Amino acid sequence: MLTRRTVFTALTFACVAMATPWVHAQQQSKVIEIGKVVNEGPRFPFYIGTYTRGESKGIYRSELNPATGEMSLPTLAYEIDNPSFLAVSVDQKNLYAVGEVADFGDGSSGAVSAFSFNEDGTLNLLNQEASGGGGPCHIEIAPGKGFVMVSNYGGGSFSTLPLGEDGQLAPATSFFQHEGSSVNEARQKGPHGHGMYTVPGSPLLLAADLGLDKVMIYRMVNGMTGELKLNDPAYLEIAPGSGPRHLAVSGTGQRVYVLNELDSTLDVFALNPNTGESEHLQRVPTLPKDFEGNNTTAEIYIHPNGRWVYASNRGHDSIAAYRIDADTGLVTLLGHFNTVGKTPRHFRIAPGGRYLLAANQETSNIVVFEIDQKIGTLKPLPSQISVPNPCCIEFVQN
């Protein structure tokens, strides 16, 4: 059952050791040994969303040592079905998770769960609400902890759910059911909501719909309750067959970087954060020119310093790194960095910007990379952890 709770328990995994056919920094990672004591010092705790098929039970927890880049042995924080994407509140008091299912409650909806943190790192379930559509795959929290934004892949919709002062979820205040299709008959017969994002310093929200080849633009009517309306102009148009999945917005709100899943490209847009008017500036591939296999992209993030943007490739199994021009916002490829595993569905940059953690879904391992603070390139570090079917990483800052 979706609300089933389990006692906090240690989880033992098999070591993962693999050689890679190509590695920019030729270095083989090793899993942290069972019972190994990680060096004393401050820790960056992080939570891991998973797909609960096979050995996975739900949401796991580990800690990153910021001095060494080592991770602690993961433990189960809460047993729950398909917590495929997580978000932590701005005040760091609550964690939210989508339940990527289609049968929550009385209708064909997924679930959204609210948690608080226990002293031992386990999670305490506060409440749950319907996501409004089947297969929710992404969640983000609006500034000020007023509401969460949920993207329903299976349902082809987006919803916003208000948050109470205690962190609990309220029923959705805005719900948008998209309609239409695009040119890829296998993947774009209908709408597929994949990520909704706020624009810094702006009332606008951007919603990537993989099925429509559009990034819809919504405007906040009430920033505390999450009541939205469609903006005019209503969308950023992406080339047919691209499949926009996730996006990243610059700190000024004036540049938008859209990662396209189906054709492995990255689009750069100039955006007026007040009106939503936009201009397409650039399109670049996320793959090397000589790659001939199958690939879909997954995640994109801008480094906290605003100088670099990273995108993951599933198939090529790499992180593509780009330098961002400070004046134009255009990107230049820095290189492709093997993720020491297969299907990097998600990655997250740790607090402080020194490390990048990549979650390889198919090989069930999480790998730490050190980010060169001068040029933005990545180097794998000699430790990794095993977590079944990892698909999201979210840090909590104490």
Secondary structure as UniProt FT lines:
FT   TURN            2..3
FT   STRAND          9..10
FT   TURN            34..35
FT   STRAND          44..50
FT   TURN            54..55
FT   STRAND          58..64
FT   TURN            66..68
FT   STRAND          75..79
FT   STRAND          85..88
FT   TURN            90..91
FT   STRAND          94..104
FT   TURN            105..108
FT   STRAND          109..117
FT   TURN            119..120
FT   STRAND          123..130
FT   STRAND          136..141
FT   HELIX           143..145
FT   STRAND          147..152
FT   TURN            153..156
FT   STRAND          157..163
FT   TURN            165..166
FT   STRAND          174..177
FT   TURN            185..187
FT   STRAND          193..198
FT   TURN            200..201
FT   STRAND          204..209
FT   TURN            210..213
FT   STRAND          214..222
FT   TURN            223..226
FT   STRAND          227..237
FT   TURN            240..241
FT   STRAND          244..249
FT   TURN            251..252
FT   STRAND          255..260
FT   TURN            261..264
FT   STRAND          265..271
FT   TURN            273..275
FT   STRAND          278..285
FT   TURN            289..290
FT   STRAND          296..302
FT   TURN            304..305
FT   STRAND          308..314
FT   TURN            315..317
FT   STRAND          318..324
FT   TURN            326..328
FT   STRAND          331..338
FT   STRAND          344..349
FT   TURN            351..352
FT   STRAND          355..360
FT   TURN            361..364
FT   STRAND          365..371
FT   TURN            373..375
FT   STRAND          378..386
FT   STRAND          390..395
//
